[in-house]
Structures are given as structure tokens and as C-alpha cells.
Amino acid sequence: MTRAAVGIPVHQLDLETLLPYLDLHLVGATNGVRLFSAARVSWAGTPYEEDFARLRDEIREERAFLKRLIRALGHRPGVVKMTLARAMSVVADLDPLNPQRRRATTGAQLELEALQSLLRGKESLWSTLLALSPSADAAPGDPVLNRPALERLLVASKRQQDTVARVMTETAAARFLRT
């Protein structure tokens, strides 16, 4: 959140519905960091390891942005929800979709599809925040949701999806074709 002339005025937001929505996305982002960490391990030693390491770092930074946004709106993430997020992230570390970390299995395909789903959800978050008040103007000095930052996050989420889709496409034959 920033004080600028370009953005979505905070006073127009219905925080009773927005904050729980943001909390749930924070839970997802917490889990997402761990899922991308697990994927990096699954793809270690391949040309894709760097992609997953970069994606994990980007998701971690975006999670921090979301947490700062929630706090800037005067809210602290729910203790129960964050405890659930931490528990889910422990499960994510175990990588239940691909527990043996094999790249040429159905589990690897499901892992990639789960990552795509997570990224699509994140894209929806940024799109939703951008759509809240596309024509509203804030008075100078009013606190606003930083529209340029949200636009950058939206572009990044699409690029991240493209990266996972590329890995999925380039490695599909190893999983599903006989050699």
C-alpha cells in the first residue's frame, strides 16, 4: 500500500470480505513456497532446477508483499489460518504428489499441474484486486493499493505459469511415451 495518486482508494474497500480473502491467499502462498521448494528438489540436476529455484524465490517475495499488504490494511493474519498454513506446508515438504521425487512418473505430472493451479489462483488474486475499482481516483495523499505493483505481480504470475507449462510440455514425453 502506498500514498499516491494512482491506485485503488482503501476507503472504498469492504475489509470484512477482502481481509478473509487475502488471509486465504496468504495460506496458499505459504504452502506455495514449500511446494516450489519440493519441486526444485524433484528437478535437481536438470535444466529446470534453476527455474524452480527462481519461482520459489519469487513466490516467497510475493508472499511477503501480500503479508505487508494485509498488515497495511490494519489486519493481522488469523492465528488459526496461519497455523493451518504451516501444517499444510509441512505436508508440502513431503511432496505427497511426487514423494519419491521422480520426474518420469504420474506424480511428477500431478506436481506440475498442482503448481499451475496455485499460480492460476495467484493470478486471480492480482486480477481481482486490480478489478476492484478500475476507474476510481484517489485524492492526493490518500492510502491506496499500489496499482503499478499489482500490475507487475499479475504479469509475473502469467510468466510463472508459462514457465511451469514449458517444463510440463518439454518433459511430458519422458513420462508418458515408451522408450
Backbone torsions as a table, in degrees:
resi	resn	phi	psi	omega
1	MET	NA	146.2	-177.9
2	THR	-143.8	170.5	172.8
3	ARG	-108.6	108.3	-176.2
4	ALA	-156.0	170.4	178.6
5	ALA	-85.0	-15.1	-178.4
6	VAL	-110.3	115.1	177.9
7	GLY	159.0	-174.3	-178.5
8	ILE	-101.2	115.5	-177.6
9	PRO	-60.3	128.3	-177.9
10	VAL	-61.7	-35.1	-177.3
11	HIS	-63.5	-15.2	178.3
12	GLN	-87.9	-8.8	-175.5
13	LEU	-81.6	139.4	172.1
14	ASP	-90.5	92.8	-174.2
15	LEU	-67.1	-23.0	178.7
16	GLU	-64.6	-29.7	177.2
17	THR	-101.3	-33.1	-177.0
18	LEU	-69.7	-43.9	-175.4
19	LEU	-63.2	-44.3	175.5
20	PRO	-61.4	-35.2	176.8
21	TYR	-62.7	-46.0	178.7
22	LEU	-65.6	-39.0	176.4
23	ASP	-56.6	-45.7	-178.7
24	LEU	-65.5	-36.0	175.8
25	HIS	-68.9	-31.6	175.8
26	LEU	-66.2	-39.6	174.5
27	VAL	-58.6	-47.5	179.3
28	GLY	-62.1	-39.8	179.9
29	ALA	-67.0	-37.5	177.4
30	THR	-61.1	-45.4	177.0
31	ASN	-66.5	-38.0	-178.7
32	GLY	-61.2	-39.6	178.3
33	VAL	-58.1	-45.1	-179.2
34	ARG	-69.0	-38.6	179.4
35	LEU	-63.8	-39.8	177.7
36	PHE	-72.0	-30.1	173.1
37	SER	-64.2	-43.8	178.1
38	ALA	-63.0	-40.2	179.0
39	ALA	-64.8	-38.2	177.9
40	ARG	-60.8	-40.1	177.4
41	VAL	-65.9	-43.1	179.6
42	SER	-59.0	-36.2	-174.8
43	TRP	-102.7	14.7	178.5
44	ALA	-58.4	140.5	178.2
45	GLY	81.3	7.3	178.2
46	THR	-116.4	168.6	175.7
47	PRO	-63.5	-12.3	-176.0
48	TYR	-93.9	-9.5	-178.9
49	GLU	-56.3	-44.9	179.7
50	GLU	-61.4	-39.3	178.4
51	ASP	-58.5	-47.4	-177.0
52	PHE	-71.2	-32.9	175.4
53	ALA	-64.9	-44.1	179.0
54	ARG	-64.3	-44.1	179.2
55	LEU	-61.9	-42.0	177.6
56	ARG	-58.5	-45.4	-179.6
57	ASP	-64.7	-40.9	178.5
58	GLU	-64.4	-42.8	179.4
59	ILE	-63.6	-39.8	178.0
60	ARG	-61.3	-44.6	179.2
61	GLU	-65.2	-40.4	179.3
62	GLU	-67.1	-35.7	176.0
63	ARG	-62.4	-43.2	178.4
64	ALA	-62.9	-39.7	176.9
65	PHE	-60.7	-46.4	-179.2
66	LEU	-62.8	-41.4	178.8
67	LYS	-63.8	-41.8	177.0
68	ARG	-64.0	-39.9	178.5
69	LEU	-61.3	-46.9	179.7
70	ILE	-59.2	-45.5	179.5
71	ARG	-66.9	-37.2	179.0
72	ALA	-65.2	-25.6	176.7
73	LEU	-82.7	5.6	175.8
74	GLY	84.7	23.7	-175.5
75	HIS	-125.3	147.8	171.2
76	ARG	-111.1	132.7	179.6
77	PRO	-54.2	141.7	-177.7
78	GLY	-59.7	135.4	-179.0
79	VAL	-61.2	-44.6	-179.3
80	VAL	-63.2	-45.6	-179.5
81	LYS	-63.1	-41.4	-178.3
82	MET	-72.7	-31.7	173.5
83	THR	-64.5	-43.1	175.8
84	LEU	-60.5	-42.8	179.7
85	ALA	-60.5	-43.9	179.2
86	ARG	-64.8	-40.6	177.8
87	ALA	-63.5	-43.4	178.8
88	MET	-64.2	-34.4	-179.1
89	SER	-70.2	-29.5	174.4
90	VAL	-65.4	-42.8	176.3
91	VAL	-61.8	-41.5	179.6
92	ALA	-61.1	-35.8	177.0
93	ASP	-60.0	-32.4	179.2
94	LEU	-75.1	-15.1	179.0
95	ASP	52.6	65.9	-175.6
96	PRO	-61.9	-22.4	178.3
97	LEU	-77.9	-25.9	-177.8
98	ASN	-144.9	62.4	-171.3
99	PRO	-62.9	-27.8	-179.8
100	GLN	-92.5	3.4	175.9
101	ARG	58.1	35.1	178.9
102	ARG	-91.0	136.1	-176.3
103	ARG	-85.8	-21.3	-175.3
104	ALA	-104.5	43.7	-178.8
105	THR	-132.1	168.0	173.8
106	THR	-60.8	-36.2	178.8
107	GLY	-58.3	-39.1	178.0
108	ALA	-64.3	-40.5	178.3
109	GLN	-63.3	-45.3	179.4
110	LEU	-63.8	-36.9	177.3
111	GLU	-61.2	-46.2	179.2
112	LEU	-63.9	-40.6	178.8
113	GLU	-65.8	-37.2	177.3
114	ALA	-65.1	-39.8	177.4
115	LEU	-63.8	-41.1	177.0
116	GLN	-60.2	-42.9	-179.4
117	SER	-62.9	-43.1	178.1
118	LEU	-60.8	-45.1	-179.7
119	LEU	-66.8	-35.4	177.7
120	ARG	-65.8	-39.8	176.4
121	GLY	-61.8	-40.1	178.6
122	LYS	-66.9	-39.5	175.5
123	GLU	-59.3	-41.8	178.9
124	SER	-63.0	-38.3	177.0
125	LEU	-57.9	-53.3	-177.2
126	TRP	-64.5	-39.9	177.6
127	SER	-61.8	-42.4	-179.9
128	THR	-63.1	-46.1	179.6
129	LEU	-62.6	-38.6	178.2
130	LEU	-68.3	-30.3	-176.8
131	ALA	-82.8	-8.9	-174.6
132	LEU	-58.5	-40.4	-176.0
133	SER	-154.1	68.2	-173.0
134	PRO	-63.4	-23.9	-177.3
135	SER	-111.7	3.1	-178.2
136	ALA	-75.7	138.3	176.0
137	ASP	-112.2	136.7	176.3
138	ALA	-91.9	147.5	172.8
139	ALA	-71.5	147.8	178.6
140	PRO	-52.6	131.6	179.3
141	GLY	90.8	-12.4	177.1
142	ASP	-69.5	143.5	174.1
143	PRO	-69.3	136.7	-178.5
144	VAL	-137.2	158.0	165.7
145	LEU	-74.5	131.0	-174.3
146	ASN	-73.5	98.7	-176.8
147	ARG	-58.9	-46.9	178.5
148	PRO	-59.8	-37.6	177.9
149	ALA	-65.5	-42.8	178.5
150	LEU	-63.6	-38.1	178.1
151	GLU	-64.5	-40.5	177.3
152	ARG	-63.6	-41.5	179.4
153	LEU	-64.7	-37.6	177.9
154	LEU	-64.0	-46.3	178.2
155	VAL	-61.3	-42.8	179.9
156	ALA	-62.1	-40.8	-178.7
157	SER	-64.8	-35.7	177.3
158	LYS	-68.5	-41.2	177.5
159	ARG	-63.9	-40.2	178.7
160	GLN	-62.6	-41.9	177.1
161	GLN	-62.0	-40.7	178.2
162	ASP	-61.5	-38.5	179.3
163	THR	-63.3	-48.5	-179.8
164	VAL	-65.5	-39.3	178.3
165	ALA	-62.4	-39.3	178.2
166	ARG	-62.8	-45.7	178.5
167	VAL	-60.5	-44.6	-179.1
168	MET	-60.0	-44.9	-178.2
169	THR	-68.8	-46.0	-176.9
170	GLU	-68.4	-21.2	-176.6
171	THR	-110.3	-0.3	-177.0
172	ALA	-60.4	-40.8	-177.9
173	ALA	-60.2	-38.1	179.6
174	ALA	-64.1	-26.7	-179.6
175	ARG	-88.2	-36.6	-165.6
176	PHE	-119.6	-3.2	176.8
177	LEU	-109.2	142.5	174.9
178	ARG	-74.5	144.8	179.4
179	THR	-105.9	NA	NA
